[in-house]
């Protein structure tokens, strides 16, 4: 009987598990980052077409749809990590703060990349930023995996795209300096 009571008290309460309003807030944050990036990238289509690019560079129209999906998955991953209690997750509040700090850091680095690359034409600084973004994203994935494996898995397409973007950034930097 005492074991049953102890088990009941260790379960999270409904209040401790972020609900739909939190998901909507995270989606709003991610799409605000996207909107700010698009403002900083005004005229980026012309800039991108004018750059010397490697043969494996994607067409400019592809970036919008890819990032639209990725920002959604970034938000859902954060929401799942906040909720915890998954297959490998921690239902307690332990680990929430570090996970969300890393998530915020990677999102800030993501936001910084567009103005560095397109507005400032600072391809080297943009490459440094995207390398830091990859490190922060790796830390986010590890922190999310401790909370909920599905949250970490949702970030893997984002990590793959950012890795590809880093290689593209480096190639453009080398071809255009």
N, C-alpha and C positions, 0 to 999 in steps of 0.2 A: 504494500500500500504506500509506504514512504517513497519507494522507487517511482511509482506512478505519479505521485504529487511532484517529485523532483523533475520528472520528465515534462509534466504539464507546465511547470514554471519556467523551464528552459526554452520553451517554444516562443517564437516571436509573437507579439500581439499584432492585431490588425494595424494599429497606429504606427508601429515600428517599421512596417513594410510600405514603402512609397507606392501610391496608387497611380491611377490615370492622370491626375493633375500634374504629378511629377514628370510623367512621360511627356505630356504636352509642353511643359516648361523646358525639358531637355531638347525636344524637337525645335522649340522656338529659339533656344540658344544656338543650336547647330545651324539652323537656317539663317539666323542673324549673322553668324560668321560667314556663311555663304554669300549673303547679301552684301556685307561689308567688303568681302573679297571681290565681288563683281563690280562694286563701285571703284575699287582700287585698280581693277583690270579694264577700265573703260578704254576701248580702243585696242584691247589685247588681241583681237582677231587679226587686225592689220599688222600689229607687231609680230605676232607668231608667224604669219605668212612671209614677212620680210626677213626673218631670221634664216641663217644657214642651219638646216636641221639634218640629223642623220636619216638614212633611208627608212628606218624603222619607226620614225616619229608618227604618231597618230594624226588623223585629220583634226583640225581645230574644233569642228562641230561635236566631236566625241566627248570632250571634257565636261560640258554641261550635264548631259544625261548621267554620266558616270558619277560625277560629284553629287548630283541630286540623290542618287541611291545611296552613296557612301555616307553622306551626312545623316540620312535617316537611320542607317545601321549603327552609326556612331552614337546616336541618341538612344536607340533601343538597347544597345550594349551597356551604356551607362545606367539605364533604368534597371536592367536585369542585375547588374553588379550591385546597385544600391539595394535591391530586394534581397539579394543573396539567396540562401536556402535552396540552392540548386543541387544537382547531382554531386558536385564536389564542393558545394558552396557552404558558406558560413552564415547561419541565420542571425547571428548576433551583430551588433554594430561594429565589432572588431574588424578592422581592415577597410571600412568604408572611407575613412578620411584619406589614407594614403592612395587608395584607388581613385578617388575623385580628384585628389591633387594632381596625380599623374595624368588623368583624363583632361583636366583643365590646362596643364602645361602643354600637352600635345596639341590641344585645340588652339591655344595662343600661338604656338609655333606654326601651326597650319595657317592661321590668319596672317601671320607676318610674312609668309612666303610670297603671296601674290603681289603686294606692293613692292617688295624687294626685287622681284623678277620683272614685273611689267611696268610699274610706275617709275622705279629708280634705275631700271636696266642694270642692276647690280647682280649679275649672274653668279659671281663668286660668293657674294654674301648670301644669295638665295640658296646656293648649294650648301653652304655651312648651316643655314637654317634648316634645310630639309634633312641633313644628317642628324642634327639635334632632334628634329621631329621623329626620325626613325628610332633613336634611342629612347625618347620619351614614350613613343608608341609601344616599344618592346616592354618597357617597364609597366605601362598601362595594361598590356595583355597579361603579363605575369600577375599583377595585382588583381585584375578581373578574374583570372582563372582561380585564384584563391577564394573568391567570393562566389563565382558561378561559372562553370566551364562554358556554358552557352554564350555568356557575355564575351569571353575571350575569343571564342570561335567566330563570333560576328565581326570582330575586328581584323580577322585575317585577310579578307579581300581588300580592306583599306590598307593594310600593311603591304600587300602585294602591289597595289597601285602606287603607293608612295615610293616603294623601292624602284619601280619602273620610272616614276617621275624623277627620282633622284638621278638615275642613269641618264635620262633625257636631259635634265638640267645640266649635268656635267658635260654631256656631249655638246649641247648648245653653247655653253660657256667656252669650251675649247675651240669650237668652230667659229665663234664670233669675237674672239679677242686677238 
